[in-house]
Amino acid sequence: MTDLYEPYISEHEDEHVYSVAGITREIKVLLESTIPTVWVTGEISNFTKHSSGHLYFSLKDADAQLACTMWRSRAGSLRFMPENGMKVVVQGCITVYEKRGSYQLDVSKIQPAGIGELQMAFEQLKQKLLEEGLFDDDHKKPIPPYPERIGIVTSPTGAAIQDLLNILNRRFPGVDLIINPVKVQGDDAAPDIARAIDEFNEYGDVDVLIVGRGGGSLEDLWAFNEEIVARAIYRSKIPVISAVGHEVDFSISDFVADLRAPTPSAAAELAVQDRQELSNKILWMLRKMHSHIKNRIQLQQEKLQNLVNSYSFRRTPDLIHQNEQRLDELTRSLKNTYKHQLEILRQRIDGRTQKLRVLAPESVLKRGYSICTRKHDGRIVRNANELATNDTITVKFHKGEADGTVTDVRKE
Amino acid sequence: MPKQKFEAAMQRLEEIVEEMEQGELSLEESLKIFDEGMELSRFCYDKLNQAEQQLKRIVKKDEGFQLELI
C-alpha cells in the first residue's frame, strides 16, 4: 500500500510546497528587484482621486493595461490634473500588492505626452478660470488716465523695476512709485505676489498696480500662471496691469488683469501719458480758451460801441475800467506761464485794450459830446428831470469845463 | 497733495474748454472760468515739470502701512 503512495509523497518531499503568501513573496521579490524604475507610456483610464489624496488609474494601450497608483505625497506635486483619455508618460516601479495577488505601477511622476507638464497645467488652469468668469471683460476695471501713485509688485532687484523706473521717469516723473518687493520665481513666489497685491488693496492709496517681471523661461515665469496669483488679481479693487516677460509670453495673470502689457516697459507706457504730449494738450486747451475770451471781448466791444452810439454811456466808464483791468490781469498771467507761445496773443490783447481806450469818455468828448454834472452833488445828468431851475451845473468838454445856471427845464 | 488732483484738474480743464465752446456763457462767466482754466493749467504744468521721481517701499507694520524711501 505504501508503494502506491510513495511516488506521490516523494514528489512532494523533493519539491518545495509554497504557501500562497510564500509564492507571492517570491513573485514580489522577483518582479520588484528585476524591473528597475521605468517609464511607461499609455492612456489614462478609470481615473479616481480618492478622498485620501491618492490617485488610482489604469494605463492602457490597444493590447494591455496596467494598474497604477500615485500616493498623495507625490500627487501633491503634480502641476496639472490627470484625466481619462489623457496620453501620458509615467515614471514608477512595479510593486506587487500581496493581499490581492496583483501587480501595479507605483507612480512617481506623470507627464503629458507630446506637451510639457507646464503647458498642460497652463491650459487646464486657463480653461478652469475662463469657465469661472475670471477673464470676463465686464469685470475689468478701467485704468485711470492720470494716475498719481502707482503700486508695483515685482522683485526689487530684477530687470523689470529698472525698466519701469526708466520709462516712468522719462514720461511723467511727477508720479509717485511705491514698490511692494516680492520674489518672482521659485516655489514661494506665487503666494508672495498674491500677498503683495492684497496688501496694496488693504493700503488702498494707489491708483493702479503694475504686477510683473522681466523675461525668462516658462519655469521662471511660472508664478504668474498660478491660481493664487490669478485670484488675487481678480479680487483687487485697484486696477491691475499685468507685465510678465516678453511680448510672446502670455500668462494667466495677463488674462485676469484689467490690462495686459507685453513687457514691463510697455506697462510703464500704458500707465502714464507722456508729459510732452500732455503739455501740448494743455497748451491746445489754453489756446481754445484764449480765442474764446478774445471773441467775447470783441463782442463786448461791439456792445460798448452800441452804447456809445445810443448816447447812453452811463455804464461805459465802469465797463471799460473793468475790462482794462481784466485784460491787464490776463496778459500778466498769460505772459508768466507761456512767455514764448503767447507773446503774440498778448500783443493782440494790447491792441484790443487800445481800441477799448478809443471808446473811453475822453475820446467821445473829443468828438464833440460833453458831460453835464450837478454842482451840488457831482452826479452826471442823464435826464432833464434831474434838474430844476436855478440848479448850478458843470459842463465838461474835451478840453476844459464851464459852470452855468439852469434857466429852464423842458421835461420829456 | 490730495489724491487724483491732476486727473480732476485735467478733466475740469476739458470741461471748461467745452463749456466755452458751447458759447452759452456771459462775459463774466467766461472770464471766471477762463481764470479757473488758467490756474488749473498752471497747476498741471507744475505737476508735469516736477523733476524728481520718488520710489518708496511699502512695509506692513502691526499698526498699519508705512512708506520708506529707497
Boltz contact constraints between the chains, C-beta under 6 A:
constraints:
  - contact:
      token1: [A, 146]
      token2: [B, 6]
      max_distance: 6.0
  - contact:
      token1: [A, 146]
      token2: [B, 7]
      max_distance: 6.0
  - contact:
      token1: [A, 146]
      token2: [B, 10]
      max_distance: 6.0
  - contact:
      token1: [A, 148]
      token2: [B, 6]
      max_distance: 6.0
  - contact:
      token1: [A, 169]
      token2: [B, 53]
      max_distance: 6.0
  - contact:
      token1: [A, 173]
      token2: [B, 53]
      max_distance: 6.0
  - contact:
      token1: [A, 174]
      token2: [B, 47]
      max_distance: 6.0
  - contact:
      token1: [A, 174]
      token2: [B, 50]
      max_distance: 6.0
  - contact:
      token1: [A, 176]
      token2: [B, 54]
      max_distance: 6.0
  - contact:
      token1: [A, 177]
      token2: [B, 55]
      max_distance: 6.0
  - contact:
      token1: [A, 178]
      token2: [B, 56]
      max_distance: 6.0
  - contact:
      token1: [A, 178]
      token2: [B, 58]
      max_distance: 6.0
  - contact:
      token1: [A, 179]
      token2: [B, 57]
      max_distance: 6.0
  - contact:
      token1: [A, 180]
      token2: [B, 58]
      max_distance: 6.0
  - contact:
      token1: [A, 199]
      token2: [B, 60]
      max_distance: 6.0
  - contact:
      token1: [A, 203]
      token2: [B, 65]
      max_distance: 6.0
  - contact:
      token1: [A, 275]
      token2: [B, 48]
      max_distance: 6.0
  - contact:
      token1: [A, 278]
      token2: [B, 48]
      max_distance: 6.0
  - contact:
      token1: [A, 279]
      token2: [B, 48]
      max_distance: 6.0
  - contact:
      token1: [A, 282]
      token2: [B, 41]
      max_distance: 6.0
  - contact:
      token1: [A, 282]
      token2: [B, 44]
      max_distance: 6.0
  - contact:
      token1: [A, 285]
      token2: [B, 13]
      max_distance: 6.0
  - contact:
      token1: [A, 285]
      token2: [B, 17]
      max_distance: 6.0
  - contact:
      token1: [A, 286]
      token2: [B, 41]
      max_distance: 6.0
  - contact:
      token1: [A, 288]
      token2: [B, 17]
      max_distance: 6.0
  - contact:
      token1: [A, 289]
      token2: [B, 20]
      max_distance: 6.0
  - contact:
      token1: [A, 289]
      token2: [B, 34]
      max_distance: 6.0
  - contact:
      token1: [A, 289]
      token2: [B, 37]
      max_distance: 6.0
  - contact:
      token1: [A, 292]
      token2: [B, 20]
      max_distance: 6.0
  - contact:
      token1: [A, 293]
      token2: [B, 34]
      max_distance: 6.0
  - contact:
      token1: [A, 296]
      token2: [B, 27]
      max_distance: 6.0
  - contact:
      token1: [A, 296]
      token2: [B, 30]
      max_distance: 6.0
  - contact:
      token1: [A, 300]
      token2: [B, 27]
      max_distance: 6.0
  - contact:
      token1: [A, 326]
      token2: [B, 31]
      max_distance: 6.0
  - contact:
      token1: [A, 333]
      token2: [B, 38]
      max_distance: 6.0
  - contact:
      token1: [A, 337]
      token2: [B, 42]
      max_distance: 6.0
